[in-house]
Amino acid sequence: MNNLTKFTKISLLVPAGENVRETVSFYEKLGFKVIHTEKEPPRLAVVQRDTAEFFLCHQNYQQLGQPINIRIMVDDIELFYRECLAQNVIDSTTTIQERPWGTKELEIAAPMSVNLVFYTFLN
């Protein structure tokens, strides 16, 4: 019998700098939708795409360590790469890398020294 609590989601606190709206705009280009904002102008915005959820925090909202590396597993890295190109989040010099630990990865530098690594496992 398994009596452990099931974890249903991981939500990350991510620095958004001085202008939370500008940072939200970057994440919207990646396909995230705003599901909550706090205060006006926003000091915190929650964005979500599928099961990935980020709490984008104004730089004075809370002490956050930098740089932050966030790894997000995707089901089709090539399709996501094309989405990012179409939204001008990356340019054609950015490539998907095969890593020795068995993943294909697309690294994107987000605002406030956040490094987003989208990945899928090699077959």
Phi and psi in degrees as GROMACS dihedral restraints (atoms count N, CA, C in turn):
[ dihedral_restraints ]
;  ai    aj    ak    al  type     phi  dphi    fc
    3     4     5     6     1  -102.6    20    10
    4     5     6     7     1   111.7    20    10
    6     7     8     9     1  -102.6    20    10
    7     8     9    10     1    18.6    20    10
    9    10    11    12     1   -84.4    20    10
   10    11    12    13     1   144.3    20    10
   12    13    14    15     1   -68.8    20    10
   13    14    15    16     1   137.6    20    10
   15    16    17    18     1   -83.6    20    10
   16    17    18    19     1   126.7    20    10
   18    19    20    21     1   -81.3    20    10
   19    20    21    22     1   128.4    20    10
   21    22    23    24     1  -105.3    20    10
   22    23    24    25     1   -19.7    20    10
   24    25    26    27     1  -166.1    20    10
   25    26    27    28     1   149.3    20    10
   27    28    29    30     1  -114.1    20    10
   28    29    30    31     1   125.5    20    10
   30    31    32    33     1  -115.6    20    10
   31    32    33    34     1   128.0    20    10
   33    34    35    36     1  -104.1    20    10
   34    35    36    37     1   140.2    20    10
   36    37    38    39     1   -84.1    20    10
   37    38    39    40     1   125.7    20    10
   39    40    41    42     1  -128.7    20    10
   40    41    42    43     1   131.5    20    10
   42    43    44    45     1   -66.9    20    10
   43    44    45    46     1   138.8    20    10
   45    46    47    48     1  -115.0    20    10
   46    47    48    49     1    -2.5    20    10
   48    49    50    51     1    77.2    20    10
   49    50    51    52     1  -158.7    20    10
   51    52    53    54     1   -73.3    20    10
   52    53    54    55     1   -35.3    20    10
   54    55    56    57     1  -111.8    20    10
   55    56    57    58     1    93.0    20    10
   57    58    59    60     1   -62.3    20    10
   58    59    60    61     1   -39.3    20    10
   60    61    62    63     1   -58.9    20    10
   61    62    63    64     1   -42.6    20    10
   63    64    65    66     1   -62.9    20    10
   64    65    66    67     1   -41.5    20    10
   66    67    68    69     1   -67.9    20    10
   67    68    69    70     1   -39.9    20    10
   69    70    71    72     1   -58.0    20    10
   70    71    72    73     1   -42.1    20    10
   72    73    74    75     1   -57.7    20    10
   73    74    75    76     1   -40.6    20    10
   75    76    77    78     1   -60.4    20    10
   76    77    78    79     1   -48.3    20    10
   78    79    80    81     1   -67.7    20    10
   79    80    81    82     1   -31.4    20    10
   81    82    83    84     1   -63.4    20    10
   82    83    84    85     1   -34.5    20    10
   84    85    86    87     1   -63.8    20    10
   85    86    87    88     1   -25.7    20    10
   87    88    89    90     1   -85.3    20    10
   88    89    90    91     1     2.4    20    10
   90    91    92    93     1    96.3    20    10
   91    92    93    94     1     5.1    20    10
   93    94    95    96     1   -77.3    20    10
   94    95    96    97     1   149.7    20    10
   96    97    98    99     1  -116.9    20    10
   97    98    99   100     1   142.9    20    10
   99   100   101   102     1   -75.9    20    10
  100   101   102   103     1   125.3    20    10
  102   103   104   105     1  -111.8    20    10
  103   104   105   106     1    -9.4    20    10
  105   106   107   108     1  -166.3    20    10
  106   107   108   109     1   142.8    20    10
  108   109   110   111     1  -132.8    20    10
  109   110   111   112     1   155.1    20    10
  111   112   113   114     1  -126.5    20    10
  112   113   114   115     1   124.4    20    10
  114   115   116   117     1    72.7    20    10
  115   116   117   118     1   172.0    20    10
  117   118   119   120     1  -140.6    20    10
  118   119   120   121     1   118.1    20    10
  120   121   122   123     1   -65.8    20    10
  121   122   123   124     1   157.1    20    10
  123   124   125   126     1   -61.1    20    10
  124   125   126   127     1   134.8    20    10
  126   127   128   129     1  -102.1    20    10
  127   128   129   130     1   -14.8    20    10
  129   130   131   132     1  -152.7    20    10
  130   131   132   133     1   137.5    20    10
  132   133   134   135     1  -135.8    20    10
  133   134   135   136     1   137.8    20    10
  135   136   137   138     1  -105.1    20    10
  136   137   138   139     1   124.7    20    10
  138   139   140   141     1  -119.0    20    10
  139   140   141   142     1   149.2    20    10
  141   142   143   144     1  -144.1    20    10
  142   143   144   145     1   140.9    20    10
  144   145   146   147     1  -138.3    20    10
  145   146   147   148     1   118.2    20    10
  147   148   149   150     1    54.9    20    10
  148   149   150   151     1  -121.5    20    10
  150   151   152   153     1   -97.7    20    10
  151   152   153   154     1    -0.4    20    10
  153   154   155   156     1   -84.3    20    10
  154   155   156   157     1   128.1    20    10
  156   157   158   159     1  -137.0    20    10
  157   158   159   160     1   127.2    20    10
  159   160   161   162     1  -121.4    20    10
  160   161   162   163     1   137.3    20    10
  162   163   164   165     1   -98.5    20    10
  163   164   165   166     1   104.0    20    10
  165   166   167   168     1   -85.2    20    10
  166   167   168   169     1   114.3    20    10
  168   169   170   171     1  -107.3    20    10
  169   170   171   172     1   134.2    20    10
  171   172   173   174     1   -54.9    20    10
  172   173   174   175     1   147.0    20    10
  174   175   176   177     1   -57.7    20    10
  175   176   177   178     1   -25.8    20    10
  177   178   179   180     1   -97.5    20    10
  178   179   180   181     1     4.3    20    10
  180   181   182   183     1   -65.4    20    10
  181   182   183   184     1   -42.2    20    10
  183   184   185   186     1  -165.2    20    10
  184   185   186   187     1   155.8    20    10
  186   187   188   189     1   -73.3    20    10
  187   188   189   190     1   119.4    20    10
  189   190   191   192     1  -123.7    20    10
  190   191   192   193     1   135.3    20    10
  192   193   194   195     1   -72.7    20    10
  193   194   195   196     1   145.7    20    10
  195   196   197   198     1  -132.6    20    10
  196   197   198   199     1   152.6    20    10
  198   199   200   201     1   -75.0    20    10
  199   200   201   202     1   158.5    20    10
  201   202   203   204     1  -110.7    20    10
  202   203   204   205     1   132.1    20    10
  204   205   206   207     1  -110.5    20    10
  205   206   207   208     1   125.1    20    10
  207   208   209   210     1  -121.2    20    10
  208   209   210   211     1   125.7    20    10
  210   211   212   213     1  -106.6    20    10
  211   212   213   214     1   127.8    20    10
  213   214   215   216     1  -126.9    20    10
  214   215   216   217     1   119.8    20    10
  216   217   218   219     1   -79.8    20    10
  217   218   219   220     1   133.0    20    10
  219   220   221   222     1  -122.3    20    10
  220   221   222   223     1   157.4    20    10
  222   223   224   225     1   -85.1    20    10
  223   224   225   226     1   -21.6    20    10
  225   226   227   228     1  -144.5    20    10
  226   227   228   229     1    93.2    20    10
  228   229   230   231     1   -64.6    20    10
  229   230   231   232     1   -36.3    20    10
  231   232   233   234     1   -67.1    20    10
  232   233   234   235     1   -41.0    20    10
  234   235   236   237     1   -63.5    20    10
  235   236   237   238     1   -43.8    20    10
  237   238   239   240     1   -64.2    20    10
  238   239   240   241     1   -38.5    20    10
  240   241   242   243     1   -56.9    20    10
  241   242   243   244     1   -47.0    20    10
  243   244   245   246     1   -64.1    20    10
  244   245   246   247     1   -36.9    20    10
  246   247   248   249     1   -59.6    20    10
  247   248   249   250     1   -45.1    20    10
  249   250   251   252     1   -65.5    20    10
  250   251   252   253     1   -39.9    20    10
  252   253   254   255     1   -61.5    20    10
  253   254   255   256     1   -45.6    20    10
  255   256   257   258     1   -62.8    20    10
  256   257   258   259     1   -31.4    20    10
  258   259   260   261     1   -91.2    20    10
  259   260   261   262     1     3.1    20    10
  261   262   263   264     1    58.5    20    10
  262   263   264   265     1    30.7    20    10
  264   265   266   267     1   -78.2    20    10
  265   266   267   268     1   -32.4    20    10
  267   268   269   270     1  -131.2    20    10
  268   269   270   271     1   167.9    20    10
  270   271   272   273     1  -116.9    20    10
  271   272   273   274     1   178.5    20    10
  273   274   275   276     1   -67.9    20    10
  274   275   276   277     1   -11.2    20    10
  276   277   278   279     1   -79.2    20    10
  277   278   279   280     1   -16.1    20    10
  279   280   281   282     1   -79.1    20    10
  280   281   282   283     1   132.9    20    10
  282   283   284   285     1  -128.5    20    10
  283   284   285   286     1   160.7    20    10
  285   286   287   288     1   -83.0    20    10
  286   287   288   289     1   131.6    20    10
  288   289   290   291     1  -109.4    20    10
  289   290   291   292     1   136.4    20    10
  291   292   293   294     1   -89.0    20    10
  292   293   294   295     1   127.7    20    10
  294   295   296   297     1  -103.8    20    10
  295   296   297   298     1   151.4    20    10
  297   298   299   300     1   -65.2    20    10
  298   299   300   301     1   -16.4    20    10
  300   301   302   303     1   -89.3    20    10
  301   302   303   304     1    11.9    20    10
  303   304   305   306     1    92.9    20    10
  304   305   306   307     1    25.7    20    10
  306   307   308   309     1  -126.9    20    10
  307   308   309   310     1   157.4    20    10
  309   310   311   312     1  -106.8    20    10
  310   311   312   313     1   129.9    20    10
  312   313   314   315     1  -131.9    20    10
  313   314   315   316     1   143.4    20    10
  315   316   317   318     1  -120.6    20    10
  316   317   318   319     1   114.7    20    10
  318   319   320   321     1   -99.0    20    10
  319   320   321   322     1   133.2    20    10
  321   322   323   324     1  -131.7    20    10
  322   323   324   325     1   128.8    20    10
  324   325   326   327     1   -82.8    20    10
  325   326   327   328     1   118.0    20    10
  327   328   329   330     1   -97.7    20    10
  328   329   330   331     1   169.7    20    10
  330   331   332   333     1   -56.7    20    10
  331   332   333   334     1   153.2    20    10
  333   334   335   336     1    64.9    20    10
  334   335   336   337     1    40.9    20    10
  336   337   338   339     1    60.2    20    10
  337   338   339   340     1    31.7    20    10
  339   340   341   342     1   -95.3    20    10
  340   341   342   343     1   127.0    20    10
  342   343   344   345     1  -106.1    20    10
  343   344   345   346     1   114.7    20    10
  345   346   347   348     1   -97.0    20    10
  346   347   348   349     1   127.0    20    10
  348   349   350   351     1  -118.8    20    10
  349   350   351   352     1   109.2    20    10
  351   352   353   354     1   -93.6    20    10
  352   353   354   355     1   134.4    20    10
  354   355   356   357     1  -145.7    20    10
  355   356   357   358     1   162.0    20    10
  357   358   359   360     1  -143.4    20    10
  358   359   360   361     1   153.2    20    10
  360   361   362   363     1   -80.1    20    10
  361   362   363   364     1   144.4    20    10
  363   364   365   366     1   -69.8    20    10
  364   365   366   367     1   148.3    20    10
